[in-house]
Amino acid sequence: MQSYAPPIDDYRFLLNDVLGFDQAMAELGKEVDADLAVAVLEEAGKVCAERLQPLNREGDEQGSRLVDGAVQTPDGFAQAYRDFAEGGWTSLSADPAHGGQGLPFVLQLWFDEMMSATNLSFGLFPGLSRGACEAIAAHASDELKAAYLEPLVSGEWTGAMALTESGAGTDLALLKTRATPKGDGSYAVAGTKIFISSGDHDFGGNIVHLVLARLPDAPPGVKGISLFLVPKFLPDADGGFTVRNAMSVGSLEKKMGIHAQPTCVMHYDDATGWLVGEAHRGLAAMFTMMNAERLMVGIQGLGIAGGAYQQAVAYARDRLQGRSADGARGPVAIIEHADVRRMLLNVRAFVEAGRALAGWTALQLDRAKAHADAGERGQADALVALLTPVIKAAFTDYGFECAVQAQQVFGGHGYIREWGMEQFVRDARIAQIYEGTNGVQAMDLVGRKLPMAGGAVVEGFFDGIAADVAAAGDRVIAVRTGEALALLREATASLRGAGVDATGAAAVDYLRLFALVAMGWMWTRMAVAAGSGETALHQGKLAVADYYARRVLPQASGLAASIAAGEGAIMALAAEAF
């Protein structure tokens, strides 16, 4: 397998020429410039290329194992994680108040991209811990914050999220796990959860589970769900965490991919836990963690696409097959063949636009947290909320499709394990499912996010795209993006006040159309930034922007037509006829 090459030049281009990073940081009062950001990303890239990628294939083949009730991760994972934490990589964007470095979130998101490109299973460990920190910091008592945040931020401890039960997946109203007050401020949590990533491991330190459960007086439905912090180890009389809590791993899920990541069935046998946030308002607290994880999962799709692209390009340059188009030469490298180029360009067009859109969204998240003006914070927060389901669903859909196309470049070798491409495909598939399936994300976008502020949030986002497109003049990418934006506006208007079936029928196509336009917007901005530049990077940007305009954006017309067709053809066939 080709060694991973961190996309540092692309990050530098985006920071300096597309996203206005230095100006954004100055506005937020952060003493971080693009040069420092690039230096951090360079070191992060080395960790991914030199430490994580070499563990990926062996980790997939070994998998995590359950031995005498304890999880053993693949050889090298535990030491790699300890080195990772000691290097300060778990604290990159965390709040300095809890021992974090406070660096901009865009660096964290792009670091996640590189981790996903090199070792998706490993990246879940720090990613879940980061989400747990978000929920605890936002909702837990001061006592819980004081006890748990610093060791989680430092990487001494890790986090896990326990939502799903065998009878309660997307519909959390059905969950049965119970929490009973013990009279000392703690609760006895009893129940079984499935699909718990990082539920147990052999890295050492505590594992902090955030568990959804019902109190005895809970009202029915989702309004009766509370959130509890349930650690693997409880505090002892001396203040250390040495007392084993009443929780255990029932089994490890046997999965299609991410074999190195221990996905656990967890039993909580009156395990001691503490309430996080208000009673019966656990979903509000958990969504803080879930939204953070949804952005991370979207970036997993982006990372896998980027990693698979690098492998496919290297193979296409080396593999000799067939003759040149004029028949004069042969055999030639397959990268000369139009169909191979088409597949590679499809992947590259997504990866580079996705990287830019992820960076822009991350800067909005920084604005939402740190801007001095409350109005600006609110506006940025709303934009992040709008884009979160788009990034989660579209990036993971494209990520899987790109992994398949990159595998296709290899032909028969792509199906053989030793080349590594089939692992990209297997690993990418889960990202479309966990943290809320992509269909659920699409329904969230249409049903919850479009109506925010009476539609003002989405219309403001569209207005921003329109302004950039207009400023770009007659470039093909700008013209075609403007045309697709007009179709998206029409589709948005048609969905206002639509019924459940109409919304459900349109949602997935609508999210895809939304993503196409958003990435067209990023390609417009990148084409403007590249200008008439003569460097290979600038020329590459202009060429791929043109490809996106002419070969990808035309999909917008088909999606718009599908949305306009309504729900009739979908709902016409009786349920018993399937």
N, C-alpha and C positions, 0 to 999 in steps of 0.2 A: 504494500500500500504506500502511496505517495505521502511524504511527510506534510503535515498541515502547515500552510503558510498564512499566518494571521494577516487580515486585510488592512494593515496599518495605513497604507497610502490612501485607501478609500475613506477610512475614518478621518484622516487629516484633511482630505478634500471636503468632506461634509462639515467638519467643525469650522474650518476657515472660510469656505466659499459658499456654503449652502445654508447652514443653520445659524450663522452669526453667533457662534459660541461665546467669543470674548465679550461682545456687547451684552448678551444674555446674562453672563456671570456678573458683569459689572452692575447690571440693573438689580441683581439679587444680592449684591454686596459680598459675593464669594471671591476669595483671592485665588482663583484658579483660571489659568488661561489655556489656550489650545496646545501650547508646547508642553505644559505639564500634563494635560489630559492625554496627549499622544504618548508621552513617556510612560504613564501608568498603563496604557493599553498595550504598549510594547512589552512590558514586563508580564502583564496578564497573558498576552499571547504566548510568551515563552513557557509559562506554566502549562498552558493548554497543549502546546505542541510537544514539549519535552517531557512532561510529567503525566498528563492525562491521556493523550492519544495512545501511547504505548501500552496502557492498561486496558484499552477498550475491547479489542478482539478477545483477549484471554478472559477478560471479565465476562464477556457475553457467553463464551464457551463453558466457563466454570459455573457461572451464576452464583447467586447467594444460596446458602443452604441452611436448613434448620437442623441443628445437632443438639440433642438432649434439651430441647426447649429454648435454645439460644441461637441467634442468627450469626452465621459466619459469612462475611462478605468475601468476594474473590481475593486471591493473593495480591497483595500490594495496595488494596484499596484503603485499609485502615491506616497504614503508614502515610499514604498519599494525603489522606484527609488531615492527619495530624500536622504534616508539613504545610498543607494548605492553610490551616488555621494559624499556625505559628508564623506564617508569612504575612498575616494580616488581611488575607483575602476575604474572610467572612465578614469583615467590618467595613468594607470599602465605602458604601454609601450610608451606613448607619449613623444615627444621631450621636454626636460627640458626647452628649449628656450621659450616654450609656456605654461609652468606650469606643464609639465608632469614629471613622475618619471624616465623615460628613462630605464626601466628594459627590459631585453631581450624579444624578441617577442615570444619565446617559452612559456613563462609564460602566455602571453596573449592568445595564441592559446589553451593551455590546460585549461585555465580559461573558454574560450569559450566552450570547450568540456563539462565541468562540468555544465555551465549554460544551454547548450542545453539538457543535460541529465535530468535537473530538471525543466526547464521552458523556452522552446524555444521561446515563444512569448515575454517574458521579455527580453531575450538576444538580440533581434533584435534592441531594442532602443539604447543601448550603441554601438552595432556593427555598425549600420548605421552612428552614430555620428563619430565614429572612421574613417570610410571611407571618410566622408565629410572632416574631418581634413586633411587626406592624400591629397585629391585633392586640397584643398585650399592652403595648405603649399607648394605644388609642383608647382602650376600654377597661383595663384591669385596675385594681386598687393600687395605691402607692406601695403597700407592703409587697404585693406580688411583683410589681415592677422592680422594686429594690432587690428582691431575691432572685429574679429570673432573667432580667434583661441583659445584664453585663455578661454572664457566662454564655448566653445565647449569641450575643453579638461577637464575642471573642472566638466563638467556635468550640469552646470547651464543652458546651452542651449543644444538642441539636433539637429540632422541633418536628412535629408531625401533626397532621390534621385528620381527625376522625369524625367523618360525617356519615358515610354510606353504611347501610345495613342491607341484609339480603332482601328485605321487603321494602326498602326505602332508599331509592337512588335519587333520581331527579325530584321526585315528590317527597320532600323531607317531612311533610305533614304526617307521614306514616311511620316515622321512626318510633322505636319502642324502648330505647335505652333510658333508664331511670336514674335519678339522683335524689337521695334522701338526706335531709339535714341530720348531722350527727350531734348537734347541740353545742359545738365548740367553734362554729364558724366554717367548718368544713362539711363536705358531703360525701356520702357513699355512692359511687357511680357503678351501676350494674347493667351489663349488656354486651353485645358482640357487634363489632364493626368489621367490615370487609374493605378490601382495596386500600389498605393504609400504607402508603409509600413511606419508607424510612421509619416504619413502626418499631423496628428493633435493628440493632447492628452491633458490631464489635469494635467500634471506634474508641470506646471508653467514655466516661462522663454520663451525665443524665440525658434522658430523652423526654422532652416536654410535649405531651399530647394535649391538643385542644379538642375537646369532645363535646358534641351536641347531645343533650339529654333533656328529659322532662322532669320537672319537680312534681311532688304529689298533688299540688293544687293547680297544676298547669291546665289552662283552657285547651280545648282541642285544636288541631291544625297547627300551622306554622307559628301562630301567635303564642303557642304554649311551649316553645323550644328555648332552652337556656344553654349557655356555653360554660364549660368548666375546664380549668387547667388541671391536668392529671399527670404528674411526673412519674417516671419509672422509679426514681428514688426519692424518698421523703426525708425531710430534715430530722436529724437525731438530736439528742439532748445537748450536744456540744455545738450545734449549728451546722454540722456537716451533713451532706446528703448521702447517707449510707444505708438507710432502711428501705428494703425492697417493697414496693407497693404491690397491691393485689391485682396485678395485671399480667397477662401472659400472651405469648404467640401461639395460636391454635394451629396454624399452618402457614406456608408460603404459597401464594397464588402461582400456578404454572402458566406462564404468559407467552404470547407471541413474540414479544420483544422486551427491551430493557431488562434483560435477565440478571444483570448485576445488581439492580435495584431491588431490595427486599420489599415486596408488596405483601403485607401481612393481613391475616385474619387475627384480630385482637380481641381477647376476652378481658373484660373489666369485671372483676368479681368483688363487688363492693370496694372498689379501689377508692382511695382518698383523693378528693379533688376540691378545688375552690372555684367559686362563681366568678366569672369574668363578665363585667358589665352588669346590667340590670337583669333581674329575673324575668323570664318569658320574652326577653329581647335578644336571645342568643344569635339569631340569624343576622341582625344588624352588626353585631360584633364579628361574627364569622365572615361576613361579606368583606370586611376590611382585609382579612387574610385571603379570601378567595379572589378578590379583584387583583391583589398583588400577584397571586399565583397565575391568574388568567393572562396577564401581560407576560409573565415568564414563560408560560406554555406557548404562547404565540411566538415568542423568540426561539423556542425550541424548534418549531417548524422552519423558521428562517435559518437557524444554525445548521440544521441537517441539510437543507437545500444548498447552503454555501459549502459545507464539507463535501457533499456528494458532487457538486460542480467541479471542485478542484480535482477530485479523482478522475472524473469523466474527461476533463480537458487533457490531463496528463496522458490518459489512455488513448484518446483520440489523436494526439500528436504522434504517439509511438506505434500504434497499430496500423499495419500496412494491409490494405484490402481494396481490390478493385482498381480501375483505371481512372485517370483524370477525365474531366467532362469532355475534352476534345479527343479522347482516345489515344493521345500521343505518349502518355506516360503510364507506367504501372509496374508493380502495385504502388499506390500512393497512400499516404497517411489518411485515415478516414475523416479527419477534420476537414479535408477538401470537399467532402460530399455534402451536398445541400441539405439533405435530411438530417445528417448528424449536426450540422451547424444550426438547423432549426431547433433541435432539441436543446442544444447548449445555450442558444440565445434565449429560449423560453425560460430556462432556469436563471440565467444571468439577469434577465430583465426583471424577474421577481426579486432576486436576492438584493440587487443594488437599490431598487426602489423601496423594498421592505426595510432595508437597513436605514435608509433616509427617513422613512415615515416613523420607524421605531425611535430614531434619534429625536425627531421633532416632538413626538409624544412624550418622551422622557423629559425633555426640556419644559413641556407644559406641566408635568408632574412636579418638577423643581419649582416652577412658578407658583403652583398651587400650595406648596408647603412654605415657601420662603419670601414671596413677594411682599413688600411693605404695604401695598394697597389691598384692602380687603376685597374690593371689587375685582381687581385683577386676579386675586387668588381664587375667587368664586368662578370667574370666567374660565380660568385654566382648569380648575377641577371639573367643570362641566364638560370641557373638551376631552379630557382624559376619560371620563365616564362614557362619552359618546363613542370614542375610538376603541375602548377596551374590548367589546365583543367583536369588533371588526378585526383587530389584530389577532385576537385569540383564534377566531374561526377561519378567517381568510388566510392568515399566515400558515396555519397548520394544514389546511386543505392544499394550498399551493406547495407547502413543504413536502407533503406526501406525494403529490403529483410530480414534483421536481425530482424527488428521490427515485421514483419509477422511471422518469425520463433519463436520468443520469445512469441508472442501471441498464436501460435499453441501449445506451451508447456502447456498452461492453458486449452486447450480444449475449451469446451463451456463457461467456465468462462472468457476466453480471449475475447469473443464477447460481454460480459456484461460490461457496463460502469463502475461499481463500482470498478473493479479491475485495471482500468487505462491502460490496454494494447491497447484497441482500440484507445485511444488518441495518443499513440506513433505512431500507424500506420497512423492515419489521419494527424498528424503533420509532420511526416517524408516525406509524399508524395510531399509537396510543394518544398522541397529542390532539387528535381530532375528537377524542372521547372524554378524557378526564378533565376535571375542573369545569364540568358542564359541557355536554356534547355540542357540536357545532350547530345543530338544529336549534338547540336551546339558546345559543348565543344569538342566532339570527332572530328568533322570537323576542329576545331581550332588546335587540336593536330596534326592531320595528314597534314593539308594544310598549317599551318603557323609555327608550332613549330618544326616539324621534319626538315624542310629545313634551320633552323637558322644556320648561319655561314657555309653554304654549307653542313650541316649534322654533323658538328664537335661537336655541343653541345650534341646531343643525343648519338653519338658514344662515346664521353667522359664519359657520364653517364653510358653507358653500360660497358665501360672499368673498371670503378670503381666497378661496381657490380661484374664483372668477377674476379677482383683482390681479393675481399673479399671472393668470393666463392672458389677460388683456395686456399687461405690461410686457409680456414676452413677444408680442407682435405676431408676425405671420409664420413663425416656425411651425412646421408640421405637427410637432408634438403638442404645441399650445392650441392649435386649431382643433385637432382631434380630441384633445382633452375637454375643450370648451363644448364641443358637440356632445360628448358623452355626459358632461355635467348637465346639459339641458335635458337629456333623457332621464338622468337621475332626479332632477328637480320635478319633472312630470310624474315619475313613479312615486316620489315622496308625497306629492299632493294627492295622488290617487289613493294612497293608503290611509290618509287621515280619516278617522272615523270608520274604517273598514271593520267588518265583522270578524269573528274568530277564524272561520274557515278561509276567508279571503286573506287575512293576515298570514295564517299558516301556509297557505299555498304560495304566497309571494316571498316569504321571509328569506329563504336561502338564496334565491336569485337576486333579491334586493341587496343583501349583504355583499354578494359577489360583485354586483354592479357598483356599489359604494366603494369597495376596495379597488376596483379597476380605475375609478376616477381619482381616488386618493393617491394611488401610485402614479397615475398619469400626471397629477399635480407635482409629485416629487420629481418625476422625469423632466417636467417643464422647468422646474427650478434648477435641476442639475444641468440641463442643456444651456440655460442662461448663464450659469456659473462657469461652464466650460468655455462659453463664447467661441472665439476662433482660436483657442489654444492649440498649440502644436505638439504638446507632450502626448505620449501614448495614452496616458490616463484621460486627458481631455478629449482626444479623438475617439477613444473607446466610449466615453459617455455620450458623445454626439451620435455615434453609430447605433448604440443600443437604444437611445431615446427614439431614434428614427424607426428602429425595428418595433419598439413598443407601440408607436403611433400607428404604423401600417399593418402590423400583424397580430397585435394583442387587443388594442382598443376597439377594433371592429366587433369584438364579442359583445360590446355594450348594446348594440342594436338587437341582437338575439335575446339577451337577458331582458331588455325593456319590453320586447314583444311577448315574452313568456309571462312577465308580470301583468301586462295589460290583458292577457287572456283570462285572468281571473281563476276562480276555484272550480268552475263548472266541470271541466274535463277530469279533474282530480277526484271530485266527490260523486261523480255520476255512477261509478261502479259500486254496487251494493257490497257491504262488508263481507257477507257470506259468499260472494262470488269470487273472492280472491283465492 
